[in-house]
């Protein structure tokens, strides 16, 4: 069972459409909607970055895997994706620690995906924003504090 960490705490995963690897997407426009990309690694080649930028208007959710707790490349990629104008859901999963929640949110992620074991080891009350930092709600998922 997948659990999402949001600014409101834990929430069940509401994404039911599945994920598509970036390499499987065509560069041509299509009628796809509710499309989600699964980026298993933050190390994109120049060609992969160009492809991602071309398909961003068709994408509702990007799921980006963090390989280790110090995966600065994933944070930089999240910032670059947001900088390219993506306002959809940007989901981190993998090696994410509760104490870095604010850092992950500051990079542009709107939510974090945990499996059951991760959620048990790091309960909801551990995932808090740092005092004084207010999220930019122009880039948010459906569970952010401003969407209520």
Secondary structure by P-SEA (a helix, b strand, c coil): cbbbbcccccccccccccccccccccccccccccbbbbcccccccaaaaaaaaaacccccbbbbbbccccaaaaaaaaaaaaaaccccbbbbcccccccaaaaaaaacccbbbbcaaaaaaccccccccccccccccccccccccccc
